[in-house]
Amino acid sequence: MMRHHILVKWKEGYKADHAEIRRLFEETLDIPGVSSVSVHPNVVDRANRYDLLILICMEKEALDKYDGCGAHHRWKDNYSQFIEKKAIFDCE
C-alpha cells in the first residue's frame, strides 16, 4: 500500500474550507485501489510550516486513475490559484 502525501502552503491570507476539501477528496474512494483519504490542517501557526496535509492511501496501480479523476482535476482547477507551494511525497 502506498501513501500519497500532498503538502500545501496557502498564499498569505487565504483560509481554506477543510470540510469542502475533505468532501472533494473523499470522491477518490470510488477509484479501485484507493482505500482511505484524510485531510489534516496544521495546528501550529508559523511561517515555515505547511498549512495542510492530504493523505491518500492507495495501491501504486491506482495512481494513474487518481491523476485522471474528476476530483483531482477540480482540486487543481479550484485551488491552484490559492497555493503558494506544495510538495508531493509517495511512500510505502
PyMOL Python script that loads the backbone (N, CA, C, O; Angstrom):
from pymol import cmd

cmd.read_pdbstr("""\
ATOM      1  N   MET A   1       0.852  -1.179   0.000  1.00  0.00           N
ATOM      2  CA  MET A   1       0.000   0.000   0.000  1.00  0.00           C
ATOM      3  C   MET A   1       0.895   1.239   0.000  1.00  0.00           C
ATOM      4  O   MET A   1       1.844   1.343   0.777  1.00  0.00           O
ATOM      5  N   MET A   2       0.574   2.151  -0.872  1.00  0.00           N
ATOM      6  CA  MET A   2       1.327   3.392  -0.997  1.00  0.00           C
ATOM      7  C   MET A   2       0.562   4.508  -0.289  1.00  0.00           C
ATOM      8  O   MET A   2      -0.668   4.539  -0.307  1.00  0.00           O
ATOM      9  N   ARG A   3       1.296   5.414   0.327  1.00  0.00           N
ATOM     10  CA  ARG A   3       0.712   6.618   0.918  1.00  0.00           C
ATOM     11  C   ARG A   3       1.138   7.808   0.069  1.00  0.00           C
ATOM     12  O   ARG A   3       2.327   8.072  -0.106  1.00  0.00           O
ATOM     13  N   HIS A   4       0.156   8.511  -0.447  1.00  0.00           N
ATOM     14  CA  HIS A   4       0.352   9.675  -1.313  1.00  0.00           C
ATOM     15  C   HIS A   4       0.082  10.913  -0.464  1.00  0.00           C
ATOM     16  O   HIS A   4      -1.062  11.177  -0.093  1.00  0.00           O
ATOM     17  N   HIS A   5       1.138  11.676  -0.156  1.00  0.00           N
ATOM     18  CA  HIS A   5       1.043  12.866   0.683  1.00  0.00           C
ATOM     19  C   HIS A   5       1.041  14.110  -0.199  1.00  0.00           C
ATOM     20  O   HIS A   5       1.869  14.242  -1.100  1.00  0.00           O
ATOM     21  N   ILE A   6       0.119  15.007   0.062  1.00  0.00           N
ATOM     22  CA  ILE A   6       0.073  16.307  -0.603  1.00  0.00           C
ATOM     23  C   ILE A   6       0.187  17.359   0.505  1.00  0.00           C
ATOM     24  O   ILE A   6      -0.716  17.511   1.328  1.00  0.00           O
ATOM     25  N   LEU A   7       1.287  18.064   0.510  1.00  0.00           N
ATOM     26  CA  LEU A   7       1.507  19.137   1.489  1.00  0.00           C
ATOM     27  C   LEU A   7       1.265  20.476   0.804  1.00  0.00           C
ATOM     28  O   LEU A   7       1.788  20.730  -0.282  1.00  0.00           O
ATOM     29  N   VAL A   8       0.476  21.324   1.438  1.00  0.00           N
ATOM     30  CA  VAL A   8       0.063  22.584   0.814  1.00  0.00           C
ATOM     31  C   VAL A   8       0.395  23.762   1.725  1.00  0.00           C
ATOM     32  O   VAL A   8       0.118  23.739   2.924  1.00  0.00           O
ATOM     33  N   LYS A   9       0.988  24.776   1.137  1.00  0.00           N
ATOM     34  CA  LYS A   9       1.195  26.074   1.792  1.00  0.00           C
ATOM     35  C   LYS A   9       0.318  27.072   1.046  1.00  0.00           C
ATOM     36  O   LYS A   9       0.538  27.336  -0.136  1.00  0.00           O
ATOM     37  N   TRP A  10      -0.689  27.633   1.747  1.00  0.00           N
ATOM     38  CA  TRP A  10      -1.586  28.594   1.114  1.00  0.00           C
ATOM     39  C   TRP A  10      -0.930  29.952   0.964  1.00  0.00           C
ATOM     40  O   TRP A  10      -0.019  30.299   1.716  1.00  0.00           O
ATOM     41  N   LYS A  11      -1.388  30.707   0.005  1.00  0.00           N
ATOM     42  CA  LYS A  11      -0.958  32.098  -0.129  1.00  0.00           C
ATOM     43  C   LYS A  11      -1.413  32.880   1.084  1.00  0.00           C
ATOM     44  O   LYS A  11      -2.424  32.558   1.708  1.00  0.00           O
ATOM     45  N   GLU A  12      -0.660  33.904   1.407  1.00  0.00           N
ATOM     46  CA  GLU A  12      -0.941  34.750   2.565  1.00  0.00           C
ATOM     47  C   GLU A  12      -2.395  35.212   2.569  1.00  0.00           C
ATOM     48  O   GLU A  12      -2.891  35.749   1.578  1.00  0.00           O
ATOM     49  N   GLY A  13      -3.066  34.998   3.689  1.00  0.00           N
ATOM     50  CA  GLY A  13      -4.430  35.467   3.857  1.00  0.00           C
ATOM     51  C   GLY A  13      -5.519  34.503   3.433  1.00  0.00           C
ATOM     52  O   GLY A  13      -6.685  34.724   3.761  1.00  0.00           O
ATOM     53  N   TYR A  14      -5.182  33.440   2.714  1.00  0.00           N
ATOM     54  CA  TYR A  14      -6.214  32.501   2.269  1.00  0.00           C
ATOM     55  C   TYR A  14      -6.596  31.570   3.413  1.00  0.00           C
ATOM     56  O   TYR A  14      -5.726  31.030   4.097  1.00  0.00           O
ATOM     57  N   LYS A  15      -7.885  31.383   3.618  1.00  0.00           N
ATOM     58  CA  LYS A  15      -8.408  30.472   4.629  1.00  0.00           C
ATOM     59  C   LYS A  15      -9.220  29.397   3.922  1.00  0.00           C
ATOM     60  O   LYS A  15     -10.278  29.682   3.360  1.00  0.00           O
ATOM     61  N   ALA A  16      -8.739  28.189   3.949  1.00  0.00           N
ATOM     62  CA  ALA A  16      -9.381  27.087   3.237  1.00  0.00           C
ATOM     63  C   ALA A  16     -10.551  26.523   4.031  1.00  0.00           C
ATOM     64  O   ALA A  16     -10.569  26.567   5.261  1.00  0.00           O
ATOM     65  N   ASP A  17     -11.519  25.999   3.309  1.00  0.00           N
ATOM     66  CA  ASP A  17     -12.646  25.267   3.901  1.00  0.00           C
ATOM     67  C   ASP A  17     -12.243  23.789   3.907  1.00  0.00           C
ATOM     68  O   ASP A  17     -12.377  23.098   2.897  1.00  0.00           O
ATOM     69  N   HIS A  18     -11.751  23.314   5.051  1.00  0.00           N
ATOM     70  CA  HIS A  18     -11.226  21.952   5.129  1.00  0.00           C
ATOM     71  C   HIS A  18     -12.310  20.897   4.919  1.00  0.00           C
ATOM     72  O   HIS A  18     -12.034  19.834   4.365  1.00  0.00           O
ATOM     73  N   ALA A  19     -13.520  21.173   5.348  1.00  0.00           N
ATOM     74  CA  ALA A  19     -14.616  20.226   5.134  1.00  0.00           C
ATOM     75  C   ALA A  19     -14.900  20.074   3.637  1.00  0.00           C
ATOM     76  O   ALA A  19     -15.159  18.969   3.160  1.00  0.00           O
ATOM     77  N   GLU A  20     -14.851  21.165   2.916  1.00  0.00           N
ATOM     78  CA  GLU A  20     -15.070  21.114   1.459  1.00  0.00           C
ATOM     79  C   GLU A  20     -13.957  20.323   0.773  1.00  0.00           C
ATOM     80  O   GLU A  20     -14.224  19.518  -0.119  1.00  0.00           O
ATOM     81  N   ILE A  21     -12.727  20.548   1.184  1.00  0.00           N
ATOM     82  CA  ILE A  21     -11.591  19.815   0.609  1.00  0.00           C
ATOM     83  C   ILE A  21     -11.710  18.332   0.934  1.00  0.00           C
ATOM     84  O   ILE A  21     -11.443  17.485   0.083  1.00  0.00           O
ATOM     85  N   ARG A  22     -12.110  18.016   2.165  1.00  0.00           N
ATOM     86  CA  ARG A  22     -12.295  16.617   2.560  1.00  0.00           C
ATOM     87  C   ARG A  22     -13.362  15.951   1.681  1.00  0.00           C
ATOM     88  O   ARG A  22     -13.163  14.839   1.193  1.00  0.00           O
ATOM     89  N   ARG A  23     -14.487  16.634   1.487  1.00  0.00           N
ATOM     90  CA  ARG A  23     -15.552  16.073   0.632  1.00  0.00           C
ATOM     91  C   ARG A  23     -15.047  15.838  -0.783  1.00  0.00           C
ATOM     92  O   ARG A  23     -15.352  14.813  -1.393  1.00  0.00           O
ATOM     93  N   LEU A  24     -14.279  16.778  -1.303  1.00  0.00           N
ATOM     94  CA  LEU A  24     -13.735  16.638  -2.649  1.00  0.00           C
ATOM     95  C   LEU A  24     -12.865  15.387  -2.754  1.00  0.00           C
ATOM     96  O   LEU A  24     -13.040  14.581  -3.668  1.00  0.00           O
ATOM     97  N   PHE A  25     -11.930  15.227  -1.820  1.00  0.00           N
ATOM     98  CA  PHE A  25     -11.016  14.097  -1.893  1.00  0.00           C
ATOM     99  C   PHE A  25     -11.669  12.768  -1.533  1.00  0.00           C
ATOM    100  O   PHE A  25     -11.187  11.717  -1.955  1.00  0.00           O
ATOM    101  N   GLU A  26     -12.752  12.791  -0.765  1.00  0.00           N
ATOM    102  CA  GLU A  26     -13.460  11.546  -0.463  1.00  0.00           C
ATOM    103  C   GLU A  26     -14.034  10.909  -1.718  1.00  0.00           C
ATOM    104  O   GLU A  26     -14.280   9.703  -1.735  1.00  0.00           O
ATOM    105  N   GLU A  27     -14.253  11.697  -2.773  1.00  0.00           N
ATOM    106  CA  GLU A  27     -14.701  11.147  -4.057  1.00  0.00           C
ATOM    107  C   GLU A  27     -13.698  10.153  -4.622  1.00  0.00           C
ATOM    108  O   GLU A  27     -14.074   9.256  -5.376  1.00  0.00           O
ATOM    109  N   THR A  28     -12.421  10.304  -4.263  1.00  0.00           N
ATOM    110  CA  THR A  28     -11.398   9.394  -4.792  1.00  0.00           C
ATOM    111  C   THR A  28     -11.541   7.989  -4.226  1.00  0.00           C
ATOM    112  O   THR A  28     -10.930   7.054  -4.743  1.00  0.00           O
ATOM    113  N   LEU A  29     -12.340   7.823  -3.168  1.00  0.00           N
ATOM    114  CA  LEU A  29     -12.570   6.488  -2.610  1.00  0.00           C
ATOM    115  C   LEU A  29     -13.304   5.583  -3.591  1.00  0.00           C
ATOM    116  O   LEU A  29     -13.316   4.364  -3.420  1.00  0.00           O
ATOM    117  N   ASP A  30     -13.916   6.172  -4.620  1.00  0.00           N
ATOM    118  CA  ASP A  30     -14.585   5.385  -5.658  1.00  0.00           C
ATOM    119  C   ASP A  30     -13.602   4.775  -6.651  1.00  0.00           C
ATOM    120  O   ASP A  30     -13.988   3.932  -7.462  1.00  0.00           O
ATOM    121  N   ILE A  31     -12.351   5.185  -6.600  1.00  0.00           N
ATOM    122  CA  ILE A  31     -11.329   4.654  -7.514  1.00  0.00           C
ATOM    123  C   ILE A  31     -10.859   3.299  -6.984  1.00  0.00           C
ATOM    124  O   ILE A  31     -10.453   3.202  -5.826  1.00  0.00           O
ATOM    125  N   PRO A  32     -10.908   2.258  -7.808  1.00  0.00           N
ATOM    126  CA  PRO A  32     -10.396   0.963  -7.360  1.00  0.00           C
ATOM    127  C   PRO A  32      -8.933   1.082  -6.924  1.00  0.00           C
ATOM    128  O   PRO A  32      -8.100   1.618  -7.655  1.00  0.00           O
ATOM    129  N   GLY A  33      -8.636   0.583  -5.746  1.00  0.00           N
ATOM    130  CA  GLY A  33      -7.279   0.642  -5.220  1.00  0.00           C
ATOM    131  C   GLY A  33      -7.047   1.759  -4.226  1.00  0.00           C
ATOM    132  O   GLY A  33      -6.033   1.754  -3.528  1.00  0.00           O
ATOM    133  N   VAL A  34      -7.963   2.725  -4.140  1.00  0.00           N
ATOM    134  CA  VAL A  34      -7.862   3.779  -3.131  1.00  0.00           C
ATOM    135  C   VAL A  34      -8.614   3.300  -1.895  1.00  0.00           C
ATOM    136  O   VAL A  34      -9.805   2.998  -1.967  1.00  0.00           O
ATOM    137  N   SER A  35      -7.917   3.231  -0.760  1.00  0.00           N
ATOM    138  CA  SER A  35      -8.533   2.668   0.438  1.00  0.00           C
ATOM    139  C   SER A  35      -8.902   3.698   1.500  1.00  0.00           C
ATOM    140  O   SER A  35      -9.826   3.466   2.278  1.00  0.00           O
ATOM    141  N   SER A  36      -8.201   4.830   1.551  1.00  0.00           N
ATOM    142  CA  SER A  36      -8.557   5.843   2.543  1.00  0.00           C
ATOM    143  C   SER A  36      -8.050   7.216   2.130  1.00  0.00           C
ATOM    144  O   SER A  36      -7.110   7.352   1.347  1.00  0.00           O
ATOM    145  N   VAL A  37      -8.705   8.223   2.682  1.00  0.00           N
ATOM    146  CA  VAL A  37      -8.349   9.616   2.439  1.00  0.00           C
ATOM    147  C   VAL A  37      -8.489  10.354   3.761  1.00  0.00           C
ATOM    148  O   VAL A  37      -9.464  10.157   4.487  1.00  0.00           O
ATOM    149  N   SER A  38      -7.525  11.197   4.072  1.00  0.00           N
ATOM    150  CA  SER A  38      -7.645  12.033   5.268  1.00  0.00           C
ATOM    151  C   SER A  38      -7.066  13.412   4.976  1.00  0.00           C
ATOM    152  O   SER A  38      -6.139  13.564   4.179  1.00  0.00           O
ATOM    153  N   VAL A  39      -7.633  14.406   5.638  1.00  0.00           N
ATOM    154  CA  VAL A  39      -7.223  15.796   5.473  1.00  0.00           C
ATOM    155  C   VAL A  39      -6.832  16.310   6.858  1.00  0.00           C
ATOM    156  O   VAL A  39      -7.615  16.233   7.805  1.00  0.00           O
ATOM    157  N   HIS A  40      -5.603  16.839   6.962  1.00  0.00           N
ATOM    158  CA  HIS A  40      -5.061  17.258   8.246  1.00  0.00           C
ATOM    159  C   HIS A  40      -4.591  18.711   8.181  1.00  0.00           C
ATOM    160  O   HIS A  40      -3.551  18.990   7.585  1.00  0.00           O
ATOM    161  N   PRO A  41      -5.339  19.643   8.783  1.00  0.00           N
ATOM    162  CA  PRO A  41      -4.858  21.019   8.863  1.00  0.00           C
ATOM    163  C   PRO A  41      -3.704  21.115   9.864  1.00  0.00           C
ATOM    164  O   PRO A  41      -3.675  20.393  10.861  1.00  0.00           O
ATOM    165  N   ASN A  42      -2.776  21.995   9.593  1.00  0.00           N
ATOM    166  CA  ASN A  42      -1.667  22.249  10.505  1.00  0.00           C
ATOM    167  C   ASN A  42      -2.211  22.899  11.778  1.00  0.00           C
ATOM    168  O   ASN A  42      -3.137  23.708  11.718  1.00  0.00           O
ATOM    169  N   VAL A  43      -1.639  22.547  12.921  1.00  0.00           N
ATOM    170  CA  VAL A  43      -2.098  23.100  14.191  1.00  0.00           C
ATOM    171  C   VAL A  43      -1.117  24.114  14.785  1.00  0.00           C
ATOM    172  O   VAL A  43      -1.353  24.641  15.872  1.00  0.00           O
ATOM    173  N   VAL A  44      -0.018  24.389  14.077  1.00  0.00           N
ATOM    174  CA  VAL A  44       0.986  25.341  14.542  1.00  0.00           C
ATOM    175  C   VAL A  44       1.093  26.459  13.507  1.00  0.00           C
ATOM    176  O   VAL A  44       1.394  26.205  12.340  1.00  0.00           O
ATOM    177  N   ASP A  45       0.845  27.694  13.937  1.00  0.00           N
ATOM    178  CA  ASP A  45       0.853  28.835  13.025  1.00  0.00           C
ATOM    179  C   ASP A  45       2.246  29.475  13.006  1.00  0.00           C
ATOM    180  O   ASP A  45       2.541  30.382  13.785  1.00  0.00           O
ATOM    181  N   ARG A  46       3.078  28.989  12.113  1.00  0.00           N
ATOM    182  CA  ARG A  46       4.419  29.563  11.915  1.00  0.00           C
ATOM    183  C   ARG A  46       4.670  29.679  10.420  1.00  0.00           C
ATOM    184  O   ARG A  46       4.188  28.867   9.630  1.00  0.00           O
ATOM    185  N   ALA A  47       5.416  30.679  10.051  1.00  0.00           N
ATOM    186  CA  ALA A  47       5.658  30.967   8.639  1.00  0.00           C
ATOM    187  C   ALA A  47       6.364  29.823   7.912  1.00  0.00           C
ATOM    188  O   ALA A  47       6.174  29.658   6.708  1.00  0.00           O
ATOM    189  N   ASN A  48       7.164  29.040   8.611  1.00  0.00           N
ATOM    190  CA  ASN A  48       7.924  27.976   7.947  1.00  0.00           C
ATOM    191  C   ASN A  48       7.183  26.641   7.921  1.00  0.00           C
ATOM    192  O   ASN A  48       7.793  25.604   7.662  1.00  0.00           O
ATOM    193  N   ARG A  49       5.886  26.654   8.186  1.00  0.00           N
ATOM    194  CA  ARG A  49       5.087  25.436   8.183  1.00  0.00           C
ATOM    195  C   ARG A  49       4.171  25.394   6.965  1.00  0.00           C
ATOM    196  O   ARG A  49       3.727  26.431   6.472  1.00  0.00           O
ATOM    197  N   TYR A  50       3.897  24.187   6.488  1.00  0.00           N
ATOM    198  CA  TYR A  50       2.833  23.998   5.511  1.00  0.00           C
ATOM    199  C   TYR A  50       1.506  24.076   6.258  1.00  0.00           C
ATOM    200  O   TYR A  50       1.460  23.891   7.474  1.00  0.00           O
ATOM    201  N   ASP A  51       0.429  24.351   5.530  1.00  0.00           N
ATOM    202  CA  ASP A  51      -0.874  24.561   6.150  1.00  0.00           C
ATOM    203  C   ASP A  51      -1.777  23.341   6.153  1.00  0.00           C
ATOM    204  O   ASP A  51      -2.680  23.244   6.984  1.00  0.00           O
ATOM    205  N   LEU A  52      -1.549  22.415   5.244  1.00  0.00           N
ATOM    206  CA  LEU A  52      -2.488  21.303   5.078  1.00  0.00           C
ATOM    207  C   LEU A  52      -1.763  20.077   4.559  1.00  0.00           C
ATOM    208  O   LEU A  52      -0.869  20.174   3.718  1.00  0.00           O
ATOM    209  N   LEU A  53      -2.164  18.914   5.073  1.00  0.00           N
ATOM    210  CA  LEU A  53      -1.694  17.628   4.550  1.00  0.00           C
ATOM    211  C   LEU A  53      -2.914  16.844   4.102  1.00  0.00           C
ATOM    212  O   LEU A  53      -3.864  16.666   4.864  1.00  0.00           O
ATOM    213  N   ILE A  54      -2.882  16.383   2.880  1.00  0.00           N
ATOM    214  CA  ILE A  54      -3.893  15.467   2.359  1.00  0.00           C
ATOM    215  C   ILE A  54      -3.176  14.139   2.173  1.00  0.00           C
ATOM    216  O   ILE A  54      -2.149  14.069   1.496  1.00  0.00           O
ATOM    217  N   LEU A  55      -3.716  13.091   2.772  1.00  0.00           N
ATOM    218  CA  LEU A  55      -3.099  11.771   2.703  1.00  0.00           C
ATOM    219  C   LEU A  55      -4.070  10.798   2.062  1.00  0.00           C
ATOM    220  O   LEU A  55      -5.185  10.601   2.544  1.00  0.00           O
ATOM    221  N   ILE A  56      -3.629  10.191   0.966  1.00  0.00           N
ATOM    222  CA  ILE A  56      -4.438   9.197   0.262  1.00  0.00           C
ATOM    223  C   ILE A  56      -3.669   7.884   0.284  1.00  0.00           C
ATOM    224  O   ILE A  56      -2.530   7.819  -0.180  1.00  0.00           O
ATOM    225  N   CYS A  57      -4.287   6.844   0.820  1.00  0.00           N
ATOM    226  CA  CYS A  57      -3.678   5.507   0.807  1.00  0.00           C
ATOM    227  C   CYS A  57      -4.255   4.744  -0.377  1.00  0.00           C
ATOM    228  O   CYS A  57      -5.470   4.638  -0.541  1.00  0.00           O
ATOM    229  N   MET A  58      -3.354   4.218  -1.194  1.00  0.00           N
ATOM    230  CA  MET A  58      -3.782   3.542  -2.418  1.00  0.00           C
ATOM    231  C   MET A  58      -2.743   2.532  -2.866  1.00  0.00           C
ATOM    232  O   MET A  58      -1.584   2.573  -2.452  1.00  0.00           O
ATOM    233  N   GLU A  59      -3.185   1.635  -3.713  1.00  0.00           N
ATOM    234  CA  GLU A  59      -2.256   0.751  -4.398  1.00  0.00           C
ATOM    235  C   GLU A  59      -1.515   1.596  -5.434  1.00  0.00           C
ATOM    236  O   GLU A  59      -2.087   2.536  -5.987  1.00  0.00           O
ATOM    237  N   LYS A  60      -0.256   1.273  -5.701  1.00  0.00           N
ATOM    238  CA  LYS A  60       0.516   2.046  -6.685  1.00  0.00           C
ATOM    239  C   LYS A  60      -0.196   2.123  -8.034  1.00  0.00           C
ATOM    240  O   LYS A  60      -0.135   3.140  -8.725  1.00  0.00           O
ATOM    241  N   GLU A  61      -0.863   1.044  -8.393  1.00  0.00           N
ATOM    242  CA  GLU A  61      -1.532   0.984  -9.694  1.00  0.00           C
ATOM    243  C   GLU A  61      -2.696   1.966  -9.797  1.00  0.00           C
ATOM    244  O   GLU A  61      -3.151   2.259 -10.902  1.00  0.00           O
ATOM    245  N   ALA A  62      -3.185   2.478  -8.675  1.00  0.00           N
ATOM    246  CA  ALA A  62      -4.315   3.410  -8.686  1.00  0.00           C
ATOM    247  C   ALA A  62      -3.887   4.846  -8.958  1.00  0.00           C
ATOM    248  O   ALA A  62      -4.733   5.706  -9.205  1.00  0.00           O
ATOM    249  N   LEU A  63      -2.584   5.116  -8.916  1.00  0.00           N
ATOM    250  CA  LEU A  63      -2.116   6.498  -9.054  1.00  0.00           C
ATOM    251  C   LEU A  63      -2.511   7.119 -10.393  1.00  0.00           C
ATOM    252  O   LEU A  63      -2.933   8.275 -10.426  1.00  0.00           O
ATOM    253  N   ASP A  64      -2.385   6.390 -11.480  1.00  0.00           N
ATOM    254  CA  ASP A  64      -2.765   6.943 -12.784  1.00  0.00           C
ATOM    255  C   ASP A  64      -4.254   7.271 -12.836  1.00  0.00           C
ATOM    256  O   ASP A  64      -4.644   8.296 -13.396  1.00  0.00           O
ATOM    257  N   LYS A  65      -5.086   6.409 -12.258  1.00  0.00           N
ATOM    258  CA  LYS A  65      -6.525   6.688 -12.244  1.00  0.00           C
ATOM    259  C   LYS A  65      -6.823   7.894 -11.360  1.00  0.00           C
ATOM    260  O   LYS A  65      -7.685   8.710 -11.686  1.00  0.00           O
ATOM    261  N   TYR A  66      -6.115   8.005 -10.250  1.00  0.00           N
ATOM    262  CA  TYR A  66      -6.275   9.177  -9.394  1.00  0.00           C
ATOM    263  C   TYR A  66      -5.889  10.450 -10.160  1.00  0.00           C
ATOM    264  O   TYR A  66      -6.618  11.441 -10.131  1.00  0.00           O
ATOM    265  N   ASP A  67      -4.739  10.416 -10.843  1.00  0.00           N
ATOM    266  CA  ASP A  67      -4.285  11.595 -11.588  1.00  0.00           C
ATOM    267  C   ASP A  67      -5.304  12.047 -12.622  1.00  0.00           C
ATOM    268  O   ASP A  67      -5.406  13.241 -12.903  1.00  0.00           O
ATOM    269  N   GLY A  68      -6.059  11.114 -13.192  1.00  0.00           N
ATOM    270  CA  GLY A  68      -7.025  11.451 -14.232  1.00  0.00           C
ATOM    271  C   GLY A  68      -8.445  11.675 -13.745  1.00  0.00           C
ATOM    272  O   GLY A  68      -9.322  11.993 -14.548  1.00  0.00           O
ATOM    273  N   CYS A  69      -8.696  11.516 -12.445  1.00  0.00           N
ATOM    274  CA  CYS A  69     -10.076  11.579 -11.959  1.00  0.00           C
ATOM    275  C   CYS A  69     -10.577  13.023 -11.843  1.00  0.00           C
ATOM    276  O   CYS A  69      -9.796  13.972 -11.776  1.00  0.00           O
ATOM    277  N   GLY A  70     -11.887  13.150 -11.823  1.00  0.00           N
ATOM    278  CA  GLY A  70     -12.517  14.463 -11.745  1.00  0.00           C
ATOM    279  C   GLY A  70     -12.176  15.228 -10.479  1.00  0.00           C
ATOM    280  O   GLY A  70     -11.967  16.440 -10.527  1.00  0.00           O
ATOM    281  N   ALA A  71     -12.116  14.535  -9.342  1.00  0.00           N
ATOM    282  CA  ALA A  71     -11.802  15.210  -8.082  1.00  0.00           C
ATOM    283  C   ALA A  71     -10.411  15.833  -8.125  1.00  0.00           C
ATOM    284  O   ALA A  71     -10.218  16.957  -7.663  1.00  0.00           O
ATOM    285  N   HIS A  72      -9.449  15.109  -8.676  1.00  0.00           N
ATOM    286  CA  HIS A  72      -8.086  15.634  -8.777  1.00  0.00           C
ATOM    287  C   HIS A  72      -8.049  16.863  -9.679  1.00  0.00           C
ATOM    288  O   HIS A  72      -7.365  17.839  -9.370  1.00  0.00           O
ATOM    289  N   HIS A  73      -8.775  16.820 -10.784  1.00  0.00           N
ATOM    290  CA  HIS A  73      -8.801  17.967 -11.697  1.00  0.00           C
ATOM    291  C   HIS A  73      -9.530  19.156 -11.077  1.00  0.00           C
ATOM    292  O   HIS A  73      -9.117  20.298 -11.276  1.00  0.00           O
ATOM    293  N   ARG A  74     -10.613  18.908 -10.325  1.00  0.00           N
ATOM    294  CA  ARG A  74     -11.311  20.006  -9.650  1.00  0.00           C
ATOM    295  C   ARG A  74     -10.442  20.600  -8.550  1.00  0.00           C
ATOM    296  O   ARG A  74     -10.466  21.811  -8.333  1.00  0.00           O
ATOM    297  N   TRP A  75      -9.676  19.767  -7.855  1.00  0.00           N
ATOM    298  CA  TRP A  75      -8.722  20.266  -6.853  1.00  0.00           C
ATOM    299  C   TRP A  75      -7.776  21.263  -7.507  1.00  0.00           C
ATOM    300  O   TRP A  75      -7.585  22.370  -7.003  1.00  0.00           O
ATOM    301  N   LYS A  76      -7.185  20.870  -8.629  1.00  0.00           N
ATOM    302  CA  LYS A  76      -6.243  21.755  -9.315  1.00  0.00           C
ATOM    303  C   LYS A  76      -6.937  23.013  -9.832  1.00  0.00           C
ATOM    304  O   LYS A  76      -6.432  24.122  -9.656  1.00  0.00           O
ATOM    305  N   ASP A  77      -8.089  22.841 -10.467  1.00  0.00           N
ATOM    306  CA  ASP A  77      -8.810  23.980 -11.050  1.00  0.00           C
ATOM    307  C   ASP A  77      -9.274  24.971  -9.986  1.00  0.00           C
ATOM    308  O   ASP A  77      -9.196  26.182 -10.192  1.00  0.00           O
ATOM    309  N   ASN A  78      -9.757  24.462  -8.847  1.00  0.00           N
ATOM    310  CA  ASN A  78     -10.368  25.323  -7.835  1.00  0.00           C
ATOM    311  C   ASN A  78      -9.381  25.877  -6.815  1.00  0.00           C
ATOM    312  O   ASN A  78      -9.651  26.914  -6.209  1.00  0.00           O
ATOM    313  N   TYR A  79      -8.242  25.210  -6.607  1.00  0.00           N
ATOM    314  CA  TYR A  79      -7.363  25.613  -5.510  1.00  0.00           C
ATOM    315  C   TYR A  79      -5.968  26.054  -5.935  1.00  0.00           C
ATOM    316  O   TYR A  79      -5.274  26.687  -5.139  1.00  0.00           O
ATOM    317  N   SER A  80      -5.534  25.756  -7.131  1.00  0.00           N
ATOM    318  CA  SER A  80      -4.169  26.112  -7.552  1.00  0.00           C
ATOM    319  C   SER A  80      -3.872  27.599  -7.373  1.00  0.00           C
ATOM    320  O   SER A  80      -2.760  27.979  -7.007  1.00  0.00           O
ATOM    321  N   GLN A  81      -4.866  28.426  -7.629  1.00  0.00           N
ATOM    322  CA  GLN A  81      -4.661  29.872  -7.527  1.00  0.00           C
ATOM    323  C   GLN A  81      -4.370  30.333  -6.101  1.00  0.00           C
ATOM    324  O   GLN A  81      -3.843  31.429  -5.907  1.00  0.00           O
ATOM    325  N   PHE A  82      -4.707  29.513  -5.097  1.00  0.00           N
ATOM    326  CA  PHE A  82      -4.507  29.885  -3.695  1.00  0.00           C
ATOM    327  C   PHE A  82      -3.259  29.249  -3.078  1.00  0.00           C
ATOM    328  O   PHE A  82      -2.925  29.522  -1.925  1.00  0.00           O
ATOM    329  N   ILE A  83      -2.573  28.403  -3.848  1.00  0.00           N
ATOM    330  CA  ILE A  83      -1.422  27.666  -3.326  1.00  0.00           C
ATOM    331  C   ILE A  83      -0.135  28.432  -3.599  1.00  0.00           C
ATOM    332  O   ILE A  83       0.175  28.763  -4.743  1.00  0.00           O
ATOM    333  N   GLU A  84       0.603  28.705  -2.537  1.00  0.00           N
ATOM    334  CA  GLU A  84       1.920  29.317  -2.662  1.00  0.00           C
ATOM    335  C   GLU A  84       2.948  28.271  -3.079  1.00  0.00           C
ATOM    336  O   GLU A  84       3.769  28.505  -3.965  1.00  0.00           O
ATOM    337  N   LYS A  85       2.886  27.110  -2.422  1.00  0.00           N
ATOM    338  CA  LYS A  85       3.758  25.995  -2.794  1.00  0.00           C
ATOM    339  C   LYS A  85       3.143  24.711  -2.282  1.00  0.00           C
ATOM    340  O   LYS A  85       2.328  24.707  -1.359  1.00  0.00           O
ATOM    341  N   LYS A  86       3.561  23.609  -2.914  1.00  0.00           N
ATOM    342  CA  LYS A  86       3.098  22.303  -2.458  1.00  0.00           C
ATOM    343  C   LYS A  86       4.217  21.293  -2.679  1.00  0.00           C
ATOM    344  O   LYS A  86       5.132  21.501  -3.476  1.00  0.00           O
ATOM    345  N   ALA A  87       4.111  20.211  -1.954  1.00  0.00           N
ATOM    346  CA  ALA A  87       5.053  19.106  -2.094  1.00  0.00           C
ATOM    347  C   ALA A  87       4.255  17.824  -2.154  1.00  0.00           C
ATOM    348  O   ALA A  87       3.271  17.655  -1.434  1.00  0.00           O
ATOM    349  N   ILE A  88       4.686  16.923  -3.018  1.00  0.00           N
ATOM    350  CA  ILE A  88       4.073  15.606  -3.143  1.00  0.00           C
ATOM    351  C   ILE A  88       5.115  14.579  -2.745  1.00  0.00           C
ATOM    352  O   ILE A  88       6.261  14.632  -3.192  1.00  0.00           O
ATOM    353  N   PHE A  89       4.705  13.642  -1.901  1.00  0.00           N
ATOM    354  CA  PHE A  89       5.630  12.607  -1.443  1.00  0.00           C
ATOM    355  C   PHE A  89       4.881  11.287  -1.377  1.00  0.00           C
ATOM    356  O   PHE A  89       3.828  11.190  -0.748  1.00  0.00           O
ATOM    357  N   ASP A  90       5.432  10.271  -2.033  1.00  0.00           N
ATOM    358  CA  ASP A  90       4.830   8.937  -2.018  1.00  0.00           C
ATOM    359  C   ASP A  90       5.763   7.971  -1.300  1.00  0.00           C
ATOM    360  O   ASP A  90       6.975   7.989  -1.513  1.00  0.00           O
ATOM    361  N   CYS A  91       5.185   7.126  -0.444  1.00  0.00           N
ATOM    362  CA  CYS A  91       5.985   6.123   0.257  1.00  0.00           C
ATOM    363  C   CYS A  91       5.128   4.899   0.533  1.00  0.00           C
ATOM    364  O   CYS A  91       3.908   4.924   0.376  1.00  0.00           O
ATOM    365  N   GLU A  92       5.779   3.849   0.940  1.00  0.00           N
ATOM    366  CA  GLU A  92       5.047   2.632   1.298  1.00  0.00           C
ATOM    367  C   GLU A  92       5.000   2.497   2.791  1.00  0.00           C
ATOM    368  O   GLU A  92       4.427   1.537   3.307  1.00  0.00           O
TER     369      GLU A  92
END
""", "prot")
cmd.dss("prot")
cmd.show_as("cartoon", "prot")
cmd.util.cbc("prot")
cmd.orient("prot")
